[in-house]
Amino acid sequence: MKYTDTHQDTFSISFSDPDFDESYYQVQMADYLGTDHHSVYCTHEDIGQIFPEVIWHTETPILRTAPAPMYLLSKLVREHNYKVVLTGEGADEFLAGYDIFKEALIRRFWAKNPASQIRPLILGRLYPDIQGLGGSRSAFQMAFFKRGLTETDSPYYSHAIRWNNTGRNLRFFSSPPALLDYQAANIHVPDPAWAPLAQAQYLEVTTFLSPYLLSSQGDRMAMGHSVEGRYPFLDYRVIEFCNRLPHDIKLRGLTEKWLLKQLGKKLVPETIWKRYKRPYRAPIQRSFFSQKPPAYVMDLLSENALRESGYFNPEAITSLVSKARSGAKLSEVDDMALVGVLSTQLVHQQFVKDFTLAGLKPAHMKVVEH
């Protein structure tokens, strides 16, 4: 070990899909630190097969498949007789590690001269991992990021584009008025007196970190195999310290987590702390629509099943499924819609339609009767 004489194990996820795999850097880091490293290898088929168990543990619909590999990872940790792990959630939220913070910074810069054709080109440096957004200087990209450009006084400025874009998925619902009138933003209102970065961080913590990242993707996946995650960056003293930092110590230009990187220079290889940050994501379309889709997918997305549950417009979902099965690449929004519909149908099946005390539980779960 480089920094301790105590034996250390590390765990990570590798993907068969190179668009999501970061195992090269994981191994490099483990070798540098001298840890005994273990990795769970995750294929599209693995995600599709395990997804019903994942939803059993989330107990709520989700829009991403990323919890599935985390569930498999917690199984690997438990198989190595560990019950507690340290993980890094919170660093991106409190030290400005996400591209959405950079996006808001660039858009505010552009908003000072909305007619500029030069300023928005900086956006091409963001989201290289999402097709159609990163590295493009197209008219589509300009139009996409220009929506609401000058509404810089809005406390939701940083997240409005994301919410409006995802809002397109309302077309898949069976149009209940209460749902269409719901405004989630009204329950998460950052103080308008706060600096722009602080407002953006507040929105990310309250709408993403707490309800999803630490719950559906975090604790619920870990505790599915009786593993407890502990989060050093979410120690209240660390949070208080980060919230007192000047904003350019967190986000300096377009360098995210600037302060943490300065510390990292002394502890990790240059190829690690200098590399472009990629968000943790997992494949969606090919996980459910490969050569042989899991049987439950077509069952739950059938017209009869959709009409029985009543949440979605069967015609709209049938069109989405046909597109997914054709092999045509789905957009990021359609990918999320697909997961949202399928996970909702699974919640309905597992907790409404077929739920009993004995339960229609995934195969690995057992009911003990006394």
C-alpha beads as a LAMMPS data file, in Angstrom:
LAMMPS data file: protein, C-alpha beads

370 atoms
369 bonds

1 atom types
1 bond types

-500.0 500.0 xlo xhi
-500.0 500.0 ylo yhi
-500.0 500.0 zlo zhi

Masses

1 110.0

Atoms # bond

1 1 1 0.000 0.000 0.000
2 1 1 1.204 3.484 -0.897
3 1 1 -0.244 5.403 2.059
4 1 1 -0.829 2.745 4.706
5 1 1 0.481 -0.608 5.879
6 1 1 -3.083 -1.881 6.297
7 1 1 -4.463 -4.173 3.606
8 1 1 -7.088 -2.364 1.523
9 1 1 -9.661 -3.701 -0.938
10 1 1 -11.246 -1.535 -3.610
11 1 1 -14.291 -2.274 -5.744
12 1 1 -15.541 -0.897 -9.058
13 1 1 -17.764 -1.543 -12.077
14 1 1 -16.547 -2.325 -15.579
15 1 1 -18.818 -2.452 -18.621
16 1 1 -18.770 -4.578 -21.745
17 1 1 -19.928 -1.443 -23.571
18 1 1 -16.867 0.802 -24.165
19 1 1 -19.042 3.926 -24.175
20 1 1 -19.556 3.449 -20.428
21 1 1 -16.426 1.633 -19.337
22 1 1 -13.751 3.339 -17.245
23 1 1 -11.952 0.226 -16.059
24 1 1 -8.617 1.361 -17.534
25 1 1 -8.461 4.247 -15.075
26 1 1 -9.839 2.163 -12.206
27 1 1 -7.060 -0.399 -12.594
28 1 1 -4.481 2.344 -12.989
29 1 1 -5.615 3.948 -9.746
30 1 1 -5.742 0.660 -7.855
31 1 1 -2.228 -0.249 -9.040
32 1 1 -0.929 3.152 -7.985
33 1 1 -2.420 2.819 -4.506
34 1 1 -1.510 -0.849 -4.191
35 1 1 -4.996 -2.052 -3.262
36 1 1 -6.436 -5.499 -3.812
37 1 1 -8.900 -4.517 -6.516
38 1 1 -12.137 -6.282 -7.462
39 1 1 -14.437 -5.401 -10.343
40 1 1 -17.886 -6.552 -11.367
41 1 1 -18.144 -6.966 -15.151
42 1 1 -21.517 -5.722 -16.356
43 1 1 -23.084 -6.503 -19.742
44 1 1 -26.257 -5.181 -21.332
45 1 1 -27.889 -8.523 -20.582
46 1 1 -26.918 -8.319 -16.911
47 1 1 -28.710 -4.998 -16.545
48 1 1 -31.833 -6.246 -18.290
49 1 1 -32.005 -9.417 -16.227
50 1 1 -31.423 -7.810 -12.834
51 1 1 -33.683 -4.773 -13.370
52 1 1 -36.836 -6.235 -11.724
53 1 1 -34.831 -6.921 -8.551
54 1 1 -33.480 -3.378 -8.681
55 1 1 -37.002 -1.940 -8.788
56 1 1 -38.043 -4.215 -5.935
57 1 1 -35.436 -2.419 -3.822
58 1 1 -35.991 1.131 -5.123
59 1 1 -39.764 0.799 -4.515
60 1 1 -40.235 3.720 -6.903
61 1 1 -39.995 4.430 -10.644
62 1 1 -36.608 5.636 -11.891
63 1 1 -35.313 7.143 -15.136
64 1 1 -31.882 5.486 -15.268
65 1 1 -30.416 1.992 -15.288
66 1 1 -27.367 3.115 -13.296
67 1 1 -28.635 1.526 -10.045
68 1 1 -28.479 -1.952 -11.638
69 1 1 -24.660 -2.189 -11.828
70 1 1 -24.485 -0.687 -8.333
71 1 1 -26.707 -3.507 -7.109
72 1 1 -24.346 -6.044 -8.687
73 1 1 -21.392 -4.201 -7.153
74 1 1 -22.858 -4.407 -3.650
75 1 1 -23.267 -8.147 -4.188
76 1 1 -19.560 -8.385 -5.035
77 1 1 -18.662 -6.396 -1.909
78 1 1 -20.776 -8.693 0.263
79 1 1 -19.214 -11.784 -1.318
80 1 1 -15.856 -10.483 -0.074
81 1 1 -17.279 -10.294 3.469
82 1 1 -17.436 -6.516 3.701
83 1 1 -20.437 -4.840 5.290
84 1 1 -19.323 -1.194 5.081
85 1 1 -17.750 0.739 2.193
86 1 1 -16.512 4.296 1.719
87 1 1 -17.747 6.055 -1.398
88 1 1 -17.503 9.539 -2.871
89 1 1 -21.053 10.827 -3.236
90 1 1 -21.354 14.515 -2.391
91 1 1 -18.061 15.702 -3.860
92 1 1 -19.675 16.734 -7.154
93 1 1 -22.564 18.511 -5.453
94 1 1 -20.582 20.496 -2.894
95 1 1 -17.414 21.124 -4.907
96 1 1 -19.157 21.833 -8.251
97 1 1 -18.179 18.733 -10.180
98 1 1 -21.073 18.465 -12.636
99 1 1 -21.247 19.808 -16.176
100 1 1 -24.587 21.413 -15.358
101 1 1 -22.736 23.954 -13.202
102 1 1 -20.396 24.777 -16.084
103 1 1 -23.340 24.947 -18.466
104 1 1 -25.049 27.575 -16.322
105 1 1 -21.816 29.568 -16.098
106 1 1 -21.369 29.566 -19.873
107 1 1 -25.009 30.437 -20.538
108 1 1 -24.850 33.380 -18.142
109 1 1 -21.741 34.561 -19.986
110 1 1 -23.575 34.160 -23.314
111 1 1 -26.678 35.921 -21.956
112 1 1 -24.671 39.124 -21.571
113 1 1 -24.470 39.205 -25.372
114 1 1 -27.269 36.944 -26.685
115 1 1 -26.539 37.786 -30.331
116 1 1 -22.973 36.506 -30.103
117 1 1 -22.079 33.582 -32.344
118 1 1 -18.767 33.058 -30.566
119 1 1 -19.699 32.805 -26.887
120 1 1 -21.978 29.734 -27.217
121 1 1 -19.207 27.756 -28.915
122 1 1 -17.734 27.163 -25.473
123 1 1 -20.678 24.830 -24.830
124 1 1 -19.037 22.389 -27.236
125 1 1 -16.645 21.476 -24.437
126 1 1 -19.478 20.002 -22.366
127 1 1 -21.277 16.651 -22.419
128 1 1 -18.926 14.734 -24.736
129 1 1 -20.525 11.526 -23.440
130 1 1 -24.037 12.428 -24.646
131 1 1 -24.626 12.161 -28.351
132 1 1 -25.848 15.344 -29.967
133 1 1 -24.707 17.685 -27.210
134 1 1 -20.954 17.417 -26.806
135 1 1 -18.421 18.610 -29.328
136 1 1 -21.016 19.948 -31.743
137 1 1 -21.293 23.470 -33.092
138 1 1 -24.534 22.814 -34.894
139 1 1 -27.585 25.025 -35.088
140 1 1 -29.383 22.403 -33.001
141 1 1 -26.939 22.823 -30.144
142 1 1 -27.232 26.614 -30.273
143 1 1 -31.035 26.453 -30.255
144 1 1 -31.098 23.868 -27.476
145 1 1 -29.014 25.904 -25.030
146 1 1 -30.495 29.268 -26.011
147 1 1 -33.937 28.494 -24.620
148 1 1 -34.571 30.800 -21.670
149 1 1 -31.084 32.225 -22.129
150 1 1 -31.791 35.696 -20.774
151 1 1 -33.947 34.551 -17.834
152 1 1 -30.940 34.803 -15.531
153 1 1 -32.999 36.143 -12.627
154 1 1 -34.841 32.837 -12.310
155 1 1 -33.704 30.766 -9.322
156 1 1 -34.151 27.696 -11.586
157 1 1 -31.920 29.033 -14.348
158 1 1 -29.311 26.275 -14.062
159 1 1 -31.817 23.416 -14.300
160 1 1 -34.617 24.833 -16.455
161 1 1 -33.305 23.350 -19.710
162 1 1 -32.973 19.891 -18.152
163 1 1 -36.476 20.019 -16.692
164 1 1 -38.083 21.356 -19.870
165 1 1 -36.311 18.742 -21.965
166 1 1 -37.384 15.883 -19.705
167 1 1 -40.869 17.404 -19.638
168 1 1 -41.318 16.190 -23.199
169 1 1 -41.928 12.762 -21.693
170 1 1 -45.358 13.895 -20.510
171 1 1 -46.543 12.838 -23.965
172 1 1 -46.236 9.216 -22.886
173 1 1 -48.696 9.535 -20.003
174 1 1 -52.414 8.855 -20.193
175 1 1 -52.968 12.566 -19.458
176 1 1 -54.189 12.743 -15.847
177 1 1 -54.840 16.464 -15.187
178 1 1 -53.288 16.363 -11.713
179 1 1 -50.000 15.116 -13.139
180 1 1 -49.864 17.612 -15.981
181 1 1 -50.466 20.516 -13.601
182 1 1 -47.799 19.378 -11.115
183 1 1 -44.829 21.720 -10.739
184 1 1 -42.018 19.970 -8.895
185 1 1 -39.890 23.124 -8.854
186 1 1 -42.336 24.810 -6.495
187 1 1 -41.184 22.640 -3.603
188 1 1 -37.496 23.376 -4.154
189 1 1 -36.960 27.133 -4.194
190 1 1 -33.383 28.384 -3.741
191 1 1 -32.980 31.801 -2.168
192 1 1 -32.803 34.370 -5.017
193 1 1 -30.235 36.283 -2.963
194 1 1 -27.768 33.413 -3.221
195 1 1 -25.011 33.460 -5.814
196 1 1 -25.828 31.581 -9.055
197 1 1 -23.597 28.616 -8.249
198 1 1 -25.136 28.261 -4.790
199 1 1 -28.628 28.213 -6.315
200 1 1 -27.582 25.539 -8.790
201 1 1 -25.959 23.442 -6.064
202 1 1 -29.074 23.670 -3.901
203 1 1 -31.264 22.447 -6.750
204 1 1 -28.914 19.555 -7.498
205 1 1 -28.831 18.480 -3.848
206 1 1 -32.581 18.667 -3.266
207 1 1 -33.833 17.261 -6.572
208 1 1 -31.140 14.701 -7.424
209 1 1 -28.694 13.880 -4.623
210 1 1 -31.192 13.258 -1.840
211 1 1 -34.115 11.546 -3.610
212 1 1 -32.177 9.568 -6.223
213 1 1 -28.410 9.360 -5.843
214 1 1 -28.364 8.526 -2.129
215 1 1 -31.597 6.540 -2.193
216 1 1 -32.436 4.619 -5.369
217 1 1 -28.857 4.411 -6.635
218 1 1 -27.125 4.410 -3.273
219 1 1 -28.463 3.064 0.012
220 1 1 -31.165 0.870 -1.480
221 1 1 -28.773 -0.878 -3.847
222 1 1 -26.157 -1.361 -1.140
223 1 1 -28.604 -2.549 1.497
224 1 1 -30.088 -4.977 -1.032
225 1 1 -27.028 -7.056 -0.106
226 1 1 -26.710 -5.779 3.487
227 1 1 -23.868 -3.368 2.694
228 1 1 -23.726 0.083 4.276
229 1 1 -22.328 2.996 2.310
230 1 1 -20.557 5.790 4.154
231 1 1 -19.892 9.146 2.565
232 1 1 -16.928 11.216 3.807
233 1 1 -17.861 14.170 1.579
234 1 1 -21.279 14.322 3.243
235 1 1 -19.870 14.757 6.738
236 1 1 -21.641 17.878 7.967
237 1 1 -18.321 19.567 8.732
238 1 1 -17.103 18.992 5.176
239 1 1 -20.376 20.363 3.795
240 1 1 -20.151 23.450 5.998
241 1 1 -16.554 23.997 4.909
242 1 1 -17.426 23.661 1.209
243 1 1 -20.376 26.025 1.526
244 1 1 -18.087 28.705 2.958
245 1 1 -15.605 28.462 0.079
246 1 1 -15.422 31.191 -2.584
247 1 1 -17.133 29.912 -5.727
248 1 1 -14.010 30.143 -7.879
249 1 1 -12.272 27.752 -5.489
250 1 1 -14.861 25.147 -6.453
251 1 1 -15.428 25.992 -10.123
252 1 1 -12.475 27.906 -11.607
253 1 1 -13.274 28.772 -15.184
254 1 1 -14.394 25.420 -16.557
255 1 1 -12.263 23.388 -14.145
256 1 1 -14.592 21.547 -11.811
257 1 1 -13.682 20.677 -8.209
258 1 1 -10.624 22.910 -8.506
259 1 1 -9.678 22.755 -4.813
260 1 1 -9.984 18.978 -4.694
261 1 1 -7.768 18.675 -7.763
262 1 1 -5.095 20.780 -6.117
263 1 1 -5.080 18.307 -3.241
264 1 1 -5.223 15.401 -5.666
265 1 1 -2.002 16.489 -7.327
266 1 1 -0.155 15.268 -4.248
267 1 1 -2.008 11.974 -3.934
268 1 1 -2.931 10.527 -7.341
269 1 1 -1.322 10.232 -10.797
270 1 1 -1.577 13.193 -13.169
271 1 1 -3.459 11.037 -15.673
272 1 1 -6.200 10.642 -13.067
273 1 1 -6.674 14.133 -11.684
274 1 1 -6.263 15.798 -15.085
275 1 1 -8.621 13.566 -17.056
276 1 1 -12.007 14.841 -18.191
277 1 1 -14.686 13.894 -15.712
278 1 1 -17.269 11.458 -17.016
279 1 1 -20.508 10.966 -15.120
280 1 1 -21.345 7.468 -13.973
281 1 1 -23.948 6.136 -16.381
282 1 1 -25.148 2.736 -17.600
283 1 1 -26.551 1.602 -20.961
284 1 1 -30.311 1.587 -21.432
285 1 1 -31.650 0.702 -24.880
286 1 1 -29.486 -2.355 -25.534
287 1 1 -30.056 -3.598 -21.985
288 1 1 -33.725 -4.199 -22.768
289 1 1 -33.748 -4.574 -26.554
290 1 1 -30.847 -6.760 -27.548
291 1 1 -31.247 -9.761 -29.840
292 1 1 -33.429 -11.465 -27.239
293 1 1 -35.175 -8.999 -24.866
294 1 1 -36.030 -10.296 -21.380
295 1 1 -39.551 -11.734 -21.434
296 1 1 -40.859 -9.355 -18.774
297 1 1 -40.004 -6.322 -20.919
298 1 1 -42.369 -7.161 -23.758
299 1 1 -44.997 -8.410 -21.306
300 1 1 -45.056 -5.190 -19.291
301 1 1 -44.867 -2.953 -22.362
302 1 1 -47.641 -4.777 -24.190
303 1 1 -50.801 -2.860 -25.018
304 1 1 -52.865 -4.999 -22.625
305 1 1 -50.475 -4.438 -19.709
306 1 1 -50.326 -0.699 -20.370
307 1 1 -54.113 -0.391 -20.522
308 1 1 -54.480 -2.442 -17.350
309 1 1 -52.146 -0.254 -15.291
310 1 1 -53.551 2.901 -16.862
311 1 1 -50.548 5.178 -16.406
312 1 1 -49.431 5.500 -20.010
313 1 1 -50.708 6.066 -23.537
314 1 1 -50.405 2.624 -25.189
315 1 1 -50.064 4.068 -28.697
316 1 1 -47.204 6.361 -27.685
317 1 1 -45.395 3.572 -25.824
318 1 1 -45.860 1.131 -28.696
319 1 1 -44.225 3.662 -31.009
320 1 1 -41.319 4.115 -28.587
321 1 1 -40.854 0.357 -28.252
322 1 1 -40.903 -0.111 -32.028
323 1 1 -38.204 2.504 -32.377
324 1 1 -36.103 0.869 -29.663
325 1 1 -36.474 -2.596 -31.209
326 1 1 -35.563 -1.330 -34.675
327 1 1 -32.031 -0.589 -33.516
328 1 1 -32.327 3.141 -34.219
329 1 1 -30.450 4.920 -31.438
330 1 1 -32.775 6.519 -28.927
331 1 1 -32.169 10.046 -27.711
332 1 1 -31.194 10.654 -24.097
333 1 1 -34.768 11.769 -23.347
334 1 1 -36.338 8.706 -24.989
335 1 1 -33.883 6.450 -23.154
336 1 1 -35.023 7.932 -19.846
337 1 1 -38.652 7.624 -20.896
338 1 1 -38.146 3.947 -21.644
339 1 1 -36.692 3.299 -18.187
340 1 1 -39.390 5.413 -16.554
341 1 1 -42.220 3.494 -18.212
342 1 1 -40.689 0.080 -17.594
343 1 1 -39.827 0.806 -13.957
344 1 1 -43.339 2.179 -13.334
345 1 1 -44.850 -0.952 -14.810
346 1 1 -42.597 -3.046 -12.564
347 1 1 -43.642 -1.043 -9.496
348 1 1 -47.274 -1.600 -10.440
349 1 1 -46.753 -5.321 -10.939
350 1 1 -44.680 -5.917 -7.809
351 1 1 -46.432 -3.624 -5.337
352 1 1 -49.977 -3.178 -6.653
353 1 1 -51.169 -5.922 -8.965
354 1 1 -49.389 -8.972 -7.537
355 1 1 -48.363 -7.820 -4.081
356 1 1 -49.217 -10.044 -1.116
357 1 1 -47.568 -10.581 2.240
358 1 1 -45.749 -13.496 0.676
359 1 1 -45.206 -11.217 -2.288
360 1 1 -44.247 -11.754 -5.895
361 1 1 -40.649 -11.196 -4.897
362 1 1 -37.544 -11.663 -7.006
363 1 1 -36.136 -15.181 -6.860
364 1 1 -33.302 -14.296 -4.478
365 1 1 -35.733 -13.184 -1.754
366 1 1 -37.256 -15.667 0.669
367 1 1 -40.201 -15.353 3.020
368 1 1 -39.658 -16.942 6.395
369 1 1 -42.826 -18.034 8.161
370 1 1 -42.852 -18.570 11.928

Bonds

1 1 1 2
2 1 2 3
3 1 3 4
4 1 4 5
5 1 5 6
6 1 6 7
7 1 7 8
8 1 8 9
9 1 9 10
10 1 10 11
11 1 11 12
12 1 12 13
13 1 13 14
14 1 14 15
15 1 15 16
16 1 16 17
17 1 17 18
18 1 18 19
19 1 19 20
20 1 20 21
21 1 21 22
22 1 22 23
23 1 23 24
24 1 24 25
25 1 25 26
26 1 26 27
27 1 27 28
28 1 28 29
29 1 29 30
30 1 30 31
31 1 31 32
32 1 32 33
33 1 33 34
34 1 34 35
35 1 35 36
36 1 36 37
37 1 37 38
38 1 38 39
39 1 39 40
40 1 40 41
41 1 41 42
42 1 42 43
43 1 43 44
44 1 44 45
45 1 45 46
46 1 46 47
47 1 47 48
48 1 48 49
49 1 49 50
50 1 50 51
51 1 51 52
52 1 52 53
53 1 53 54
54 1 54 55
55 1 55 56
56 1 56 57
57 1 57 58
58 1 58 59
59 1 59 60
60 1 60 61
61 1 61 62
62 1 62 63
63 1 63 64
64 1 64 65
65 1 65 66
66 1 66 67
67 1 67 68
68 1 68 69
69 1 69 70
70 1 70 71
71 1 71 72
72 1 72 73
73 1 73 74
74 1 74 75
75 1 75 76
76 1 76 77
77 1 77 78
78 1 78 79
79 1 79 80
80 1 80 81
81 1 81 82
82 1 82 83
83 1 83 84
84 1 84 85
85 1 85 86
86 1 86 87
87 1 87 88
88 1 88 89
89 1 89 90
90 1 90 91
91 1 91 92
92 1 92 93
93 1 93 94
94 1 94 95
95 1 95 96
96 1 96 97
97 1 97 98
98 1 98 99
99 1 99 100
100 1 100 101
101 1 101 102
102 1 102 103
103 1 103 104
104 1 104 105
105 1 105 106
106 1 106 107
107 1 107 108
108 1 108 109
109 1 109 110
110 1 110 111
111 1 111 112
112 1 112 113
113 1 113 114
114 1 114 115
115 1 115 116
116 1 116 117
117 1 117 118
118 1 118 119
119 1 119 120
120 1 120 121
121 1 121 122
122 1 122 123
123 1 123 124
124 1 124 125
125 1 125 126
126 1 126 127
127 1 127 128
128 1 128 129
129 1 129 130
130 1 130 131
131 1 131 132
132 1 132 133
133 1 133 134
134 1 134 135
135 1 135 136
136 1 136 137
137 1 137 138
138 1 138 139
139 1 139 140
140 1 140 141
141 1 141 142
142 1 142 143
143 1 143 144
144 1 144 145
145 1 145 146
146 1 146 147
147 1 147 148
148 1 148 149
149 1 149 150
150 1 150 151
151 1 151 152
152 1 152 153
153 1 153 154
154 1 154 155
155 1 155 156
156 1 156 157
157 1 157 158
158 1 158 159
159 1 159 160
160 1 160 161
161 1 161 162
162 1 162 163
163 1 163 164
164 1 164 165
165 1 165 166
166 1 166 167
167 1 167 168
168 1 168 169
169 1 169 170
170 1 170 171
171 1 171 172
172 1 172 173
173 1 173 174
174 1 174 175
175 1 175 176
176 1 176 177
177 1 177 178
178 1 178 179
179 1 179 180
180 1 180 181
181 1 181 182
182 1 182 183
183 1 183 184
184 1 184 185
185 1 185 186
186 1 186 187
187 1 187 188
188 1 188 189
189 1 189 190
190 1 190 191
191 1 191 192
192 1 192 193
193 1 193 194
194 1 194 195
195 1 195 196
196 1 196 197
197 1 197 198
198 1 198 199
199 1 199 200
200 1 200 201
201 1 201 202
202 1 202 203
203 1 203 204
204 1 204 205
205 1 205 206
206 1 206 207
207 1 207 208
208 1 208 209
209 1 209 210
210 1 210 211
211 1 211 212
212 1 212 213
213 1 213 214
214 1 214 215
215 1 215 216
216 1 216 217
217 1 217 218
218 1 218 219
219 1 219 220
220 1 220 221
221 1 221 222
222 1 222 223
223 1 223 224
224 1 224 225
225 1 225 226
226 1 226 227
227 1 227 228
228 1 228 229
229 1 229 230
230 1 230 231
231 1 231 232
232 1 232 233
233 1 233 234
234 1 234 235
235 1 235 236
236 1 236 237
237 1 237 238
238 1 238 239
239 1 239 240
240 1 240 241
241 1 241 242
242 1 242 243
243 1 243 244
244 1 244 245
245 1 245 246
246 1 246 247
247 1 247 248
248 1 248 249
249 1 249 250
250 1 250 251
251 1 251 252
252 1 252 253
253 1 253 254
254 1 254 255
255 1 255 256
256 1 256 257
257 1 257 258
258 1 258 259
259 1 259 260
260 1 260 261
261 1 261 262
262 1 262 263
263 1 263 264
264 1 264 265
265 1 265 266
266 1 266 267
267 1 267 268
268 1 268 269
269 1 269 270
270 1 270 271
271 1 271 272
272 1 272 273
273 1 273 274
274 1 274 275
275 1 275 276
276 1 276 277
277 1 277 278
278 1 278 279
279 1 279 280
280 1 280 281
281 1 281 282
282 1 282 283
283 1 283 284
284 1 284 285
285 1 285 286
286 1 286 287
287 1 287 288
288 1 288 289
289 1 289 290
290 1 290 291
291 1 291 292
292 1 292 293
293 1 293 294
294 1 294 295
295 1 295 296
296 1 296 297
297 1 297 298
298 1 298 299
299 1 299 300
300 1 300 301
301 1 301 302
302 1 302 303
303 1 303 304
304 1 304 305
305 1 305 306
306 1 306 307
307 1 307 308
308 1 308 309
309 1 309 310
310 1 310 311
311 1 311 312
312 1 312 313
313 1 313 314
314 1 314 315
315 1 315 316
316 1 316 317
317 1 317 318
318 1 318 319
319 1 319 320
320 1 320 321
321 1 321 322
322 1 322 323
323 1 323 324
324 1 324 325
325 1 325 326
326 1 326 327
327 1 327 328
328 1 328 329
329 1 329 330
330 1 330 331
331 1 331 332
332 1 332 333
333 1 333 334
334 1 334 335
335 1 335 336
336 1 336 337
337 1 337 338
338 1 338 339
339 1 339 340
340 1 340 341
341 1 341 342
342 1 342 343
343 1 343 344
344 1 344 345
345 1 345 346
346 1 346 347
347 1 347 348
348 1 348 349
349 1 349 350
350 1 350 351
351 1 351 352
352 1 352 353
353 1 353 354
354 1 354 355
355 1 355 356
356 1 356 357
357 1 357 358
358 1 358 359
359 1 359 360
360 1 360 361
361 1 361 362
362 1 362 363
363 1 363 364
364 1 364 365
365 1 365 366
366 1 366 367
367 1 367 368
368 1 368 369
369 1 369 370
